[in-house]
Amino acid sequence: QRIDRIGWGEWEAMATDNRYSVPIFYFSEDHEKGALRKFTPSRRAVPAGWDTLHPPPDDPGKLEFLVLDNVGTSGTYHWSTSLDEGRSSQTRSYQNVEGIAFAELNGQPTVLFVSKDLERLFILYEHNGTWESRSTNSANAGGGRYMSDPDGIMFLGSKWLYHNEDGSTPGIYVQDVKKDTYYTIFEDRSPVDYGDGEETSGLATSPDGRCLIGCLQERGECFVFKREDGGSFELADQRRMLRF
């Protein structure tokens, strides 16, 4: 059933803050005039279940929209109940949002998302209402070039943010968010002469964190990656060799 509570939009991805018995949800919209949403269900919706995202009319929870208070590469932000404010902010500062993730970075609640048009990673520090943005373009350590549009993202462990890419030689990359350093997991350099070009998609890990899954969307090929040392993609040094 459609989630009516968040309204209409050109949805791209969602993330969950599950630190509480009733999660908080974030939704990204892939449109230059979209609005990034935060939905906080009623705390009475315990345990979390169907009604968490389909609340009754008399207990609808709280729907808010991201508003960056300034332009640039850092500043403050707030969550507004005005859809128009949210749309104006996204139009002005972070058009066409793709992947979104929630993390506890340095022990603090943090929301991360990428703007496809700007090719930037935005980081919201929920504990103090500040934000920053960084370019996703990188000539990566160990080879590879993350120079096209960012797409899906996935946060693992305490600092690792995995990226999909939509572009001419799309890849899967991992970023040490604390150091803002990127490493290449995989990069497709085969020519594509159909559709809108190739992109990577479908980031996921196995339950034990020892397998990383990623796909090439247009070719319909999916890959499973393992570390040669048998380590976890959540915890271990990403500079170790991979096999797939």
C-alpha positions in Angstrom: 0.0 0.0 0.0 1.2 3.5 -0.9 2.6 5.5 2.0 0.2 8.4 1.8 1.6 10.2 4.9 4.7 11.4 3.1 2.8 12.8 0.1 3.7 12.6 -3.6 7.2 12.8 -5.0 9.8 11.4 -7.4 11.2 9.1 -4.8 14.7 7.7 -5.0 15.8 6.2 -1.7 15.0 6.0 2.1 17.0 5.6 5.3 16.1 4.7 8.8 17.2 5.9 12.2 16.4 2.7 14.2 17.9 3.7 17.5 14.5 3.8 19.1 11.6 1.4 19.4 9.8 3.4 16.7 12.2 4.3 13.8 12.5 7.7 12.2 12.4 7.6 8.3 14.2 9.9 5.7 13.1 10.0 2.1 15.0 11.5 -0.9 13.4 12.9 -4.0 15.2 12.8 -7.4 14.0 16.1 -8.8 15.6 19.6 -8.9 12.5 20.9 -7.1 12.1 18.0 -4.8 12.0 18.0 -1.0 14.0 15.8 1.4 11.6 14.5 4.0 11.8 13.3 7.6 8.9 11.3 9.1 8.7 10.8 12.8 5.9 8.4 13.7 3.9 8.7 16.9 5.7 7.2 19.8 2.5 5.4 20.6 3.0 3.2 17.5 4.8 0.5 19.5 5.9 -2.0 18.5 6.9 -0.8 15.0 4.8 -2.4 12.3 2.4 -1.6 9.5 0.8 1.3 11.3 4.2 3.0 11.7 4.1 4.2 8.1 0.4 4.0 7.7 -0.8 5.9 10.8 -4.4 6.6 11.6 -5.8 10.1 10.8 -6.0 11.0 14.5 -2.4 10.2 15.2 -0.4 11.0 12.0 3.1 11.5 13.4 5.3 14.4 12.2 6.3 15.1 8.7 9.1 17.6 8.1 11.2 18.9 5.2 14.9 19.8 5.1 15.8 23.5 4.9 19.5 24.5 4.6 19.8 28.0 6.2 22.5 29.1 3.9 24.3 28.3 0.6 27.9 27.3 0.4 29.7 24.2 1.7 28.7 24.3 5.4 26.3 26.0 7.8 23.2 25.3 9.8 19.8 23.7 8.9 16.4 23.0 10.3 13.4 20.8 9.7 10.3 22.7 8.6 6.7 21.6 8.4 6.3 23.6 5.2 6.6 21.7 1.9 7.2 24.9 0.0 10.2 25.7 2.2 11.6 22.3 1.6 11.2 22.5 -2.1 12.8 26.0 -2.3 15.7 24.8 -0.3 16.4 21.7 -2.5 16.0 23.8 -5.6 18.5 26.3 -4.3 21.1 24.0 -2.6 20.9 20.3 -3.3 19.0 19.4 -6.5 18.2 15.8 -7.5 19.0 13.8 -4.4 19.9 10.2 -5.0 21.1 7.9 -2.2 20.6 8.6 1.5 21.9 6.9 4.6 21.7 7.2 8.4 24.7 6.6 10.6 26.1 7.2 14.0 29.3 9.0 13.1 31.6 9.6 16.0 28.7 8.4 18.2 26.3 11.1 16.9 23.3 10.8 14.7 24.1 11.7 11.1 22.2 11.8 7.8 24.2 11.5 4.6 22.9 12.0 1.1 24.2 12.8 -2.4 23.2 15.3 -5.0 23.5 13.9 -8.5 23.5 17.3 -10.3 26.1 18.8 -8.0 28.2 15.7 -7.5 28.4 16.3 -3.8 27.9 14.5 -0.5 25.9 16.3 2.1 26.3 15.5 5.8 23.7 16.6 8.4 24.8 16.4 12.0 21.5 15.9 13.8 22.8 16.5 17.3 23.7 20.2 16.6 21.8 21.2 13.5 24.9 21.8 11.3 25.8 20.5 7.8 28.6 20.3 5.4 29.1 19.2 1.8 32.0 17.6 0.0 32.7 16.9 -3.7 32.4 13.2 -4.6 34.9 13.6 -7.5 38.0 11.7 -6.6 41.1 10.2 -8.2 41.0 7.2 -5.8 43.8 5.7 -3.8 44.8 2.4 -5.4 43.5 3.4 -8.9 40.1 4.3 -10.4 38.4 7.6 -10.9 35.0 8.5 -9.3 34.3 11.4 -11.6 30.6 10.9 -12.7 27.3 11.2 -10.9 26.9 9.7 -7.4 23.9 7.4 -7.1 23.1 4.9 -4.3 25.0 5.0 -1.0 25.3 2.5 1.9 27.0 3.2 5.3 28.8 0.3 7.1 30.6 0.1 10.4 31.9 3.3 12.0 33.1 5.3 9.0 32.7 3.5 5.6 30.4 4.9 3.0 29.9 2.8 -0.1 29.0 4.6 -3.4 27.4 3.6 -6.6 28.1 5.7 -9.7 26.1 6.6 -12.8 28.5 7.5 -15.7 30.9 6.6 -18.5 33.0 4.2 -16.4 30.8 3.5 -13.4 32.2 1.9 -10.3 31.7 1.0 -6.7 33.8 3.0 -4.3 34.2 3.2 -0.6 34.8 6.4 1.3 36.4 6.8 4.7 34.1 9.6 5.8 36.3 10.7 8.7 39.3 11.2 6.4 37.4 12.0 3.2 39.5 9.4 1.4 38.1 7.1 -1.4 39.1 3.6 -2.5 38.0 1.8 -5.6 36.2 -1.6 -5.1 35.3 -2.1 -8.8 35.2 -0.1 -12.0 33.7 -1.0 -15.3 35.7 0.3 -18.3 33.9 -1.6 -21.1 32.3 0.6 -23.7 28.5 0.9 -23.6 26.7 1.9 -26.8 23.1 1.5 -25.7 20.5 3.3 -23.6 21.7 6.2 -21.4 25.0 4.6 -20.5 25.9 2.2 -17.6 25.6 2.6 -13.9 26.3 0.5 -10.8 23.4 -0.4 -8.5 22.1 -2.8 -5.9 24.6 -2.3 -3.1 24.2 -4.8 -0.3 26.2 -7.0 2.1 25.8 -10.5 3.5 24.6 -10.8 7.1 28.1 -11.4 8.3 29.5 -8.4 6.4 32.0 -10.6 4.5 30.4 -10.3 1.1 29.7 -7.2 -0.8 27.1 -7.3 -3.7 26.9 -4.8 -6.6 25.4 -4.8 -10.1 25.8 -3.2 -13.5 22.3 -2.1 -14.3 22.2 -2.0 -18.1 24.1 -5.3 -18.6 22.1 -7.0 -15.9 25.2 -8.4 -14.3 25.7 -8.7 -10.5 28.9 -9.5 -8.6 29.8 -10.8 -5.2 33.1 -9.4 -3.8 35.1 -10.9 -0.9 38.2 -9.7 0.8 41.3 -11.9 0.3 41.9 -11.8 4.0 38.4 -12.9 4.8 37.7 -9.7 6.7 34.4 -7.8 7.0 33.5 -4.8 4.8 32.2 -3.1 7.9 35.3 -3.1 10.1 38.6 -4.0 8.3 41.0 -1.8 6.4 39.6 -1.3 2.9 43.0 -1.1 1.3 43.4 -4.9 1.5 43.0 -6.9 -1.8 39.6 -8.1 -3.0 38.5 -11.0 -5.1 35.2 -11.6 -6.9 
